[in-house]
Amino acid sequence: MEPSAHPPASPLKVEDLRKAVDVYLRVAYPAGNFPAAVVRRLDWPVGVDGPGLLNAPPFERAGTSRDGGSGIHALRLGNARYPHMKMQVQPWPSKVGYLLSVNTHDQVVAIDPDSIDADAFRELQAENARVKEAVETAWDEAGLPTFLRYLRDFLDNQAQSTEA
């Protein structure tokens, strides 16, 4: 879908970021015990808008968009077993102008398959993948913008265009 097919995106709202974080934390930390570092990262300044929040710590610049415009921003929230998982906010050609995703942040390490830790690392990667899918599904169910929601909307629009 072409970016021009949508009206201009409304500014990212801090309330939507908070909702996304709340959903993420509920899934990633089912016991409700959040590490002190995560709690500190959620002490956001009062009065800042969504884009202003993304462009300052604790958010990190995680990459650039395909068109070289706004970047991908990440917030390291971890999960109950792994502290490096991140919530990502990236620009996207949709009505809201962005989508949310989870970066497991565990694919950058190449582990020797013969290492005594190889099985444990693969188990960690599998658990991280499960948490990622669960968070993204919960975001979608909460009405937050995810790739799955974007894809579903795109396919619905294509079907409606074909019918017309």
N, C-alpha and C positions, 0 to 999 in steps of 0.2 A: 504494500500500500504506500502510495506516495505521501511524503510529509504534507504536501499542499492539499491533500484530500481532507484534512482536519482543520478545524478552526484553530487559531493560535492557542497554545497551551496556557492554562492558568498557572500562576506561580506556585511552586511547590510549597505546601503548607507545613509548618512545624507540627501541627496537630496530626497530619498524616504520617509524618516521620515517627512521632511518638506512638501512634497506633501500630505502625509496622514494628517498632522496637518491642512494644508490649506483647504482640503476637509471637515474635521471634523468641523472646525470653521465656514465655509460657511453654513453648515447645522444646527449646534447647536446654532448659533447666527445670524439668518437671517437678523437682522437689522445692523449687522456689529459692534456692540458695545461690545468690549471685556473688561472684568474686568481687572483692573491693575495687579492683581495677575497672570492672564493668560499671559498677555503681558510680565511680568517679567520671567515667566517660559519658554518663547520662545526666550530669549536672550541667545543663546547657544554660547559656546566658538568657536572661529575660529580655524580651523585646526584639530579639533577632528574627529575621524572616528565614524561610526555608533555604533559599540560595545562599544567604549569608552564613547560615549554620553549616552547610555543606563545605564551604570554602575556608573553614578554619578548624583547628583541632577541637575535638578529638577525631573529626573526619579526616581521612587520608585520601590523597589523589591516587586512584588505582589504575588509571589509564585514560586514554582519550577516545572520543567517539570516532566512528568511521569518517564522519565529515570534517573532523578536525575542530569541531565546535566545543561545546561544553564537555567536560570530562566526566569520567566515571569516578564516583566517590564511594568510599568504604568506611564502615564503622566496625572495628574489631570488637565483637561481642562474645565469641567463643561458644562453647557448649559445655555440658557437664563433664565431658571427658577430654576436651581439646580446646585450649585457649585462643587459637589463632583463626577460627572461622569468622567470616565477616559478612555483614549485611551490605549489599551494594545498591547504589542508586545510580542509574545511568540514563542519559537522554534517549528518547525513543520517539519515533514518528507516530504518535497516538494522540488521542484527545487530551490526555493529561500531560503529555510531553516527556514522560519518564517511565521506567519500570524498575521493579525491585527484584533482586536475585540474591542468592547465597553463594559465596565463594568459600568452598571448603578449605582452601589454602593448604591442601595436603598433597598436591600433585607436583610441587616444585622439587621435592626430594626424591632422588633416585636411590633406592635401597638395594643393596646386594641381595639377590634372592636366596643366597646361601647363608645369610646372616642369621644369627640366633633370634634377632628381633623381627625378621621378615614377616612371620605369621602374625605377630602382634600388630605390626604396622598395617598389614592388609585388613585386619579386623577393625582397626581404628578408621581406616578409609571407608570401609563398608558402613560403619556406624555413622560417620560424617555424611555419607551419601544418604542414609536413611533420614537423618536430621534435616538435611538440606531439602529433601523432597517433602517432608512433613511441614517445614516452615513455609515453603513456597505454596503448598496446598492450602495451609491455614490462611496465608495472605489472600489467596484467590477467593477462598470462602468468605473472608472479611471484606471483600470488594476492593482490595488494594490492587494496583497495577502490577501484573506479573506477565511473563512471556506467554504462559498458557492462556491467560485472559485475552491478551492481545491477539494471539493466534485464533482463538475461538471467535472473537469479534470480527477479525479479518475474514474468516471462512463464512461467517453469517452474512457479512456484507457482500461477499462474492456470490453467495447463493441467492441473495435478494436481487443483485444486479442481473444474474442470469435469468431469474424468473420474470423480471420486468421487461 
